[in-house]
Amino acid sequence: MIFINKIIMKKIINWFTGLLKDETGSPSSKRFVGIMCAIFLCITMYHNSFSTVDTAPSSDLVNAVALLAFGCLGLSSIDKFTKAKRDTTEATTKPE
């Protein structure tokens, strides 16, 4: 049973580290910041569903964190497409 738990934990850690890497395999700060912002935004929204209005954070602050999260994750996906285009261009122009 312990051996199976170690295998499952290793798979989860590998998945999470792969989630934070870009197409070249190097760590991506945009993905890290985007994922952390999204997690904290979800925690804040969940907490606000049980709190009173006077203890809620500013709507401008919540919007800024949401824009930062979506901006970082959007820039990460744009990098994926530009790398694919660059690889295609290199493959078609390389002499063999």
Secondary structure, DSSP 8 states (H G I E B T S, - for coil): -HHHHHHHHHHHHHHHHHHTB-TTSSB-HHHHHHHHHHHHHHHHHHHHTTS-GGGS--HHHHHHHHHHHHHHHHHHHHHHHHHHHHHHHHHHH---
